[in-house]
Each structure stands twice: as structure tokens, then as C-alpha cells.
Amino acid sequence: MENLGFGLTMTVLGMGLVFTVLALIWGLLNLLTRFDRPEPSTTTGEVMPALEIAPVTTEPLTPDEVAAIAVAVAVRTATLRREAAPTVRSYWPGSLLFASRWVAAGRTRQNQSWQRRR
């Protein structure tokens, strides 16, 4: 029973210390954000003009616009595929017949018998 009491005391002290330090850090960050706010500019007293927002129109797209968007998406997708994988790839990644180099290296390493390094 003596060990249980000591363990509970240490748990309460440890958790209390952790949460106290977290509360201090939280308070310090709040204090720093109050002092680090940007000052309002009062140099000229001019007010910036409000941004004009164009009204949203819900006109349907013309067939030429739809075709242009489709071509742009296809070109972008093809570009991303070329950037992400070598052009010499002759199989689909993750297929069971042809594993990637990483997977093949891992399988080779796992299939070797274990020997102590010297």
C-alpha cells in the first residue's frame, strides 16, 4: 500500500507540473500576441476604397468553353503524370506481377536468411 500511495503522489505531482507549465506557456503566448499586433496606420487618414465584387452570373457554358476546359484538364493531368513517374515505366504501379523497386528490395531482404553482422 505504501508503493501505491507513492505512485499516486508522483502521478499527481507530475501531471500537475506538466499542466502548470502548459498553462504558463499559454499565458505567455497570449501576452506576446497582445503586444505583437500590427499598429493601425494613421499616416494619411485616407480610407481604402471598398473592393468591387462582380456579380455572379449563372450563364451556362458554351460547348467551346466546355471543350477548352476539358482539354486544359487533360493536358494538366498528363503533365502531372509525367512529372510523378519515370517515362520508361512499362507497367502499372502496384501490380502484382511487377513490383516497384522499393517493394522488390524489401521482399529480397525479407527472404534472405538472417545472419549476424560482423
KOLLUM-603007 format. One record per residue: residue number from 0; residue in three letters; x, y, z of N, C-alpha, C in turn. Coordinates in nm, 3 decimals. Example, Ala and Ser with C-alpha at 12.3 -4.5 7.8 and 13.67 -1.06 7.14 Angstrom:
(vexmi 0 Ala (1.319 -0.569 0.780) (1.230 -0.450 0.780) (1.320 -0.330 0.780))
(vexmi 1 Ser (1.285 -0.225 0.708) (1.367 -0.106 0.714) (1.290 0.003 0.787))
END
This chain:
(vexmi 0 Met (0.083 -0.119 0.000) (0.000 0.000 0.000) (0.088 0.125 0.000))
(vexmi 1 Glu (0.206 0.111 0.056) (0.298 0.225 0.061) (0.342 0.265 -0.080))
(vexmi 2 Asn (0.369 0.165 -0.166) (0.410 0.193 -0.302) (0.297 0.257 -0.384))
(vexmi 3 Leu (0.175 0.215 -0.359) (0.061 0.270 -0.430) (0.045 0.419 -0.396))
(vexmi 4 Gly (0.056 0.453 -0.271) (0.045 0.593 -0.231) (0.154 0.677 -0.292))
(vexmi 5 Phe (0.277 0.626 -0.293) (0.388 0.699 -0.354) (0.366 0.717 -0.504))
(vexmi 6 Gly (0.317 0.612 -0.569) (0.291 0.620 -0.713) (0.184 0.722 -0.745))
(vexmi 7 Leu (0.075 0.724 -0.666) (-0.031 0.822 -0.689) (0.019 0.965 -0.664))
(vexmi 8 Thr (0.100 0.982 -0.560) (0.155 1.114 -0.531) (0.243 1.163 -0.645))
(vexmi 9 Met (0.327 1.076 -0.696) (0.416 1.115 -0.806) (0.336 1.143 -0.934))
(vexmi 10 Thr (0.229 1.067 -0.956) (0.144 1.090 -1.072) (0.078 1.227 -1.064))
(vexmi 11 Val (0.021 1.259 -0.950) (-0.045 1.388 -0.932) (0.055 1.502 -0.945))
(vexmi 12 Leu (0.172 1.489 -0.884) (0.273 1.594 -0.894) (0.323 1.610 -1.038))
(vexmi 13 Gly (0.347 1.501 -1.106) (0.396 1.507 -1.243) (0.295 1.569 -1.337))
(vexmi 14 Met (0.171 1.523 -1.329) (0.068 1.578 -1.416) (0.038 1.724 -1.382))
(vexmi 15 Gly (0.039 1.755 -1.253) (0.019 1.893 -1.213) (0.128 1.984 -1.266))
(vexmi 16 Leu (0.252 1.938 -1.259) (0.364 2.017 -1.310) (0.352 2.037 -1.461))
(vexmi 17 Val (0.315 1.932 -1.533) (0.301 1.943 -1.678) (0.192 2.043 -1.714))
(vexmi 18 Phe (0.076 2.032 -1.651) (-0.033 2.123 -1.684) (-0.004 2.265 -1.638))
(vexmi 19 Thr (0.070 2.282 -1.529) (0.108 2.416 -1.486) (0.201 2.480 -1.588))
(vexmi 20 Val (0.298 2.406 -1.638) (0.389 2.460 -1.739) (0.314 2.490 -1.868))
(vexmi 21 Leu (0.222 2.404 -1.906) (0.141 2.432 -2.026) (0.057 2.558 -2.009))
(vexmi 22 Ala (0.001 2.579 -1.890) (-0.078 2.700 -1.864) (0.011 2.823 -1.868))
(vexmi 23 Leu (0.133 2.814 -1.818) (0.225 2.927 -1.823) (0.264 2.960 -1.967))
(vexmi 24 Ile (0.290 2.858 -2.047) (0.323 2.881 -2.188) (0.205 2.943 -2.261))
(vexmi 25 Trp (0.084 2.896 -2.233) (-0.036 2.952 -2.295) (-0.052 3.099 -2.259))
(vexmi 26 Gly (-0.033 3.131 -2.132) (-0.043 3.270 -2.089) (0.064 3.358 -2.153))
(vexmi 27 Leu (0.186 3.306 -2.163) (0.294 3.381 -2.225) (0.265 3.407 -2.373))
(vexmi 28 Leu (0.212 3.308 -2.443) (0.176 3.327 -2.584) (0.064 3.430 -2.599))
(vexmi 29 Asn (-0.035 3.427 -2.513) (-0.141 3.527 -2.519) (-0.086 3.667 -2.494))
(vexmi 30 Leu (0.005 3.679 -2.399) (0.066 3.809 -2.369) (0.147 3.859 -2.489))
(vexmi 31 Leu (0.221 3.770 -2.552) (0.301 3.810 -2.667) (0.215 3.850 -2.786))
(vexmi 32 Thr (0.104 3.783 -2.807) (0.018 3.818 -2.920) (-0.049 3.954 -2.898))
(vexmi 33 Arg (-0.073 3.993 -2.774) (-0.130 4.125 -2.747) (-0.031 4.235 -2.781))
(vexmi 34 Phe (0.095 4.213 -2.751) (0.196 4.314 -2.778) (0.245 4.312 -2.923))
(vexmi 35 Asp (0.220 4.207 -2.995) (0.273 4.192 -3.130) (0.171 4.224 -3.239))
(vexmi 36 Arg (0.059 4.282 -3.203) (-0.042 4.317 -3.303) (0.008 4.433 -3.388))
(vexmi 37 Pro (-0.025 4.432 -3.517) (0.016 4.545 -3.602) (-0.059 4.672 -3.562))
(vexmi 38 Glu (0.013 4.783 -3.568) (-0.048 4.910 -3.532) (-0.133 4.960 -3.649))
(vexmi 39 Pro (-0.248 5.020 -3.620) (-0.329 5.075 -3.730) (-0.256 5.195 -3.791))
(vexmi 40 Ser (-0.262 5.202 -3.923) (-0.192 5.310 -3.991) (-0.275 5.437 -3.984))
(vexmi 41 Thr (-0.216 5.543 -3.930) (-0.284 5.672 -3.920) (-0.201 5.780 -3.986))
(vexmi 42 Thr (-0.125 5.742 -4.089) (-0.034 5.837 -4.152) (-0.109 5.938 -4.238))
(vexmi 43 Thr (-0.197 5.896 -4.325) (-0.264 5.989 -4.416) (-0.410 6.009 -4.381))
(vexmi 44 Gly (-0.468 5.919 -4.310) (-0.608 5.930 -4.274) (-0.701 5.892 -4.387))
(vexmi 45 Glu (-0.646 5.847 -4.500) (-0.729 5.808 -4.612) (-0.786 5.668 -4.588))
(vexmi 46 Val (-0.906 5.652 -4.632) (-0.970 5.522 -4.620) (-0.954 5.449 -4.753))
(vexmi 47 Met (-0.917 5.324 -4.744) (-0.902 5.245 -4.867) (-1.039 5.223 -4.929))
(vexmi 48 Pro (-1.048 5.234 -5.062) (-1.178 5.212 -5.127) (-1.220 5.066 -5.114))
(vexmi 49 Ala (-1.348 5.047 -5.104) (-1.400 4.911 -5.093) (-1.380 4.838 -5.225))
(vexmi 50 Leu (-1.351 4.709 -5.214) (-1.333 4.629 -5.334) (-1.468 4.605 -5.400))
(vexmi 51 Glu (-1.469 4.621 -5.530) (-1.591 4.595 -5.603) (-1.597 4.447 -5.638))
(vexmi 52 Ile (-1.705 4.385 -5.603) (-1.724 4.243 -5.630) (-1.818 4.231 -5.749))
(vexmi 53 Ala (-1.770 4.162 -5.849) (-1.852 4.145 -5.969) (-1.969 4.052 -5.937))
(vexmi 54 Pro (-2.085 4.083 -5.989) (-2.199 3.996 -5.963) (-2.177 3.859 -6.029))
(vexmi 55 Val (-2.222 3.758 -5.962) (-2.207 3.622 -6.012) (-2.317 3.594 -6.113))
(vexmi 56 Thr (-2.274 3.553 -6.230) (-2.372 3.517 -6.332) (-2.376 3.365 -6.344))
(vexmi 57 Thr (-2.492 3.316 -6.367) (-2.509 3.171 -6.378) (-2.544 3.132 -6.520))
(vexmi 58 Glu (-2.474 3.192 -6.614) (-2.499 3.159 -6.754) (-2.436 3.023 -6.785))
(vexmi 59 Pro (-2.502 2.942 -6.863) (-2.443 2.812 -6.899) (-2.322 2.832 -6.991))
(vexmi 60 Leu (-2.228 2.741 -6.980) (-2.108 2.747 -7.064) (-2.141 2.703 -7.206))
(vexmi 61 Thr (-2.072 2.763 -7.299) (-2.090 2.723 -7.438) (-2.013 2.593 -7.461))
(vexmi 62 Pro (-2.047 2.519 -7.565) (-1.974 2.395 -7.594) (-1.825 2.419 -7.618))
(vexmi 63 Asp (-1.789 2.533 -7.677) (-1.647 2.563 -7.698) (-1.574 2.583 -7.565))
(vexmi 64 Glu (-1.638 2.647 -7.470) (-1.577 2.668 -7.339) (-1.561 2.536 -7.264))
(vexmi 65 Val (-1.661 2.450 -7.274) (-1.653 2.319 -7.209) (-1.540 2.237 -7.270))
(vexmi 66 Ala (-1.526 2.242 -7.402) (-1.419 2.168 -7.469) (-1.282 2.224 -7.429))
(vexmi 67 Ala (-1.270 2.356 -7.418) (-1.143 2.417 -7.378) (-1.106 2.376 -7.235))
(vexmi 68 Ile (-1.203 2.372 -7.146) (-1.176 2.330 -7.008) (-1.135 2.184 -7.004))
(vexmi 69 Ala (-1.201 2.099 -7.080) (-1.167 1.956 -7.083) (-1.025 1.934 -7.135))
(vexmi 70 Val (-0.988 2.008 -7.240) (-0.852 1.996 -7.295) (-0.750 2.042 -7.192))
(vexmi 71 Ala (-0.778 2.152 -7.124) (-0.684 2.203 -7.024) (-0.666 2.104 -6.909))
(vexmi 72 Val (-0.775 2.042 -6.865) (-0.765 1.942 -6.757) (-0.686 1.821 -6.804))
(vexmi 73 Ala (-0.708 1.775 -6.926) (-0.636 1.658 -6.978) (-0.487 1.687 -6.991))
(vexmi 74 Val (-0.453 1.806 -7.040) (-0.312 1.842 -7.054) (-0.246 1.851 -6.917))
(vexmi 75 Arg (-0.313 1.912 -6.821) (-0.256 1.925 -6.686) (-0.239 1.788 -6.622))
(vexmi 76 Thr (-0.335 1.698 -6.637) (-0.325 1.564 -6.580) (-0.209 1.488 -6.642))
(vexmi 77 Ala (-0.193 1.498 -6.773) (-0.082 1.430 -6.840) (0.052 1.486 -6.794))
(vexmi 78 Thr (0.059 1.616 -6.773) (0.183 1.679 -6.726) (0.217 1.630 -6.586))
(vexmi 79 Leu (0.118 1.623 -6.498) (0.143 1.576 -6.363) (0.187 1.430 -6.361))
(vexmi 80 Arg (0.130 1.348 -6.446) (0.169 1.208 -6.452) (0.313 1.193 -6.498))
(vexmi 81 Arg (0.353 1.273 -6.596) (0.492 1.266 -6.643) (0.588 1.312 -6.536))
(vexmi 82 Glu (0.550 1.410 -6.456) (0.639 1.460 -6.352) (0.650 1.363 -6.236))
(vexmi 83 Ala (0.546 1.286 -6.210) (0.543 1.200 -6.092) (0.607 1.064 -6.115))
(vexmi 84 Ala (0.622 1.020 -6.237) (0.674 0.886 -6.262) (0.768 0.888 -6.380))
(vexmi 85 Pro (0.863 0.797 -6.382) (0.954 0.790 -6.497) (0.879 0.753 -6.625))
(vexmi 86 Thr (0.929 0.802 -6.737) (0.862 0.774 -6.863) (0.893 0.634 -6.914))
(vexmi 87 Val (0.991 0.567 -6.855) (1.027 0.433 -6.901) (0.941 0.326 -6.838))
(vexmi 88 Arg (0.846 0.364 -6.756) (0.763 0.265 -6.688) (0.679 0.191 -6.790))
(vexmi 89 Ser (0.683 0.059 -6.785) (0.606 -0.021 -6.879) (0.498 -0.104 -6.810))
(vexmi 90 Tyr (0.472 -0.077 -6.683) (0.371 -0.150 -6.610) (0.301 -0.053 -6.516))
(vexmi 91 Trp (0.187 -0.093 -6.468) (0.110 -0.010 -6.377) (0.164 -0.025 -6.236))
(vexmi 92 Pro (0.188 0.086 -6.164) (0.243 0.076 -6.029) (0.151 -0.003 -5.937))
(vexmi 93 Gly (0.210 -0.087 -5.855) (0.134 -0.166 -5.760) (0.077 -0.294 -5.815))
(vexmi 94 Ser (0.105 -0.325 -5.940) (0.053 -0.450 -5.994) (0.127 -0.567 -5.929))
(vexmi 95 Leu (0.065 -0.679 -5.927) (0.124 -0.794 -5.858) (0.240 -0.854 -5.936))
(vexmi 96 Leu (0.237 -0.842 -6.068) (0.342 -0.903 -6.148) (0.472 -0.824 -6.140))
(vexmi 97 Phe (0.462 -0.693 -6.144) (0.581 -0.610 -6.144) (0.574 -0.516 -6.024))
(vexmi 98 Ala (0.652 -0.545 -5.923) (0.654 -0.460 -5.805) (0.753 -0.346 -5.825))
(vexmi 99 Ser (0.735 -0.241 -5.749) (0.829 -0.130 -5.759) (0.965 -0.174 -5.704))
(vexmi 100 Arg (1.065 -0.092 -5.728) (1.199 -0.126 -5.681) (1.205 -0.134 -5.529))
(vexmi 101 Trp (1.132 -0.046 -5.462) (1.132 -0.048 -5.316) (1.070 -0.178 -5.263))
(vexmi 102 Val (0.958 -0.217 -5.321) (0.891 -0.339 -5.277) (0.977 -0.460 -5.308))
(vexmi 103 Ala (1.038 -0.463 -5.425) (1.124 -0.576 -5.461) (1.244 -0.585 -5.368))
(vexmi 104 Ala (1.303 -0.470 -5.333) (1.418 -0.471 -5.242) (1.376 -0.520 -5.104))
(vexmi 105 Gly (1.258 -0.479 -5.059) (1.209 -0.524 -4.929) (1.182 -0.673 -4.927))
(vexmi 106 Arg (1.122 -0.724 -5.034) (1.096 -0.869 -5.040) (1.226 -0.947 -5.043))
(vexmi 107 Thr (1.323 -0.898 -5.118) (1.452 -0.967 -5.124) (1.516 -0.970 -4.986))
(vexmi 108 Arg (1.511 -0.860 -4.916) (1.572 -0.854 -4.784) (1.501 -0.947 -4.686))
(vexmi 109 Gln (1.368 -0.955 -4.696) (1.293 -1.040 -4.606) (1.315 -1.188 -4.635))
(vexmi 110 Asn (1.339 -1.223 -4.759) (1.355 -1.363 -4.795) (1.495 -1.416 -4.769))
(vexmi 111 Gln (1.590 -1.328 -4.741) (1.725 -1.375 -4.711) (1.729 -1.426 -4.568))
(vexmi 112 Ser (1.812 -1.527 -4.546) (1.826 -1.577 -4.410) (1.904 -1.476 -4.327))
(vexmi 113 Trp (1.867 -1.467 -4.202) (1.928 -1.367 -4.114) (2.064 -1.415 -4.069))
(vexmi 114 Gln (2.159 -1.324 -4.074) (2.292 -1.355 -4.024) (2.340 -1.235 -3.944))
(vexmi 115 Arg (2.410 -1.263 -3.838) (2.464 -1.156 -3.753) (2.569 -1.078 -3.831))
(vexmi 116 Arg (2.564 -0.946 -3.818) (2.664 -0.864 -3.884) (2.798 -0.878 -3.812))
(vexmi 117 Arg (2.903 -0.878 -3.892) (3.035 -0.896 -3.831) (3.113 -0.769 -3.831))
END
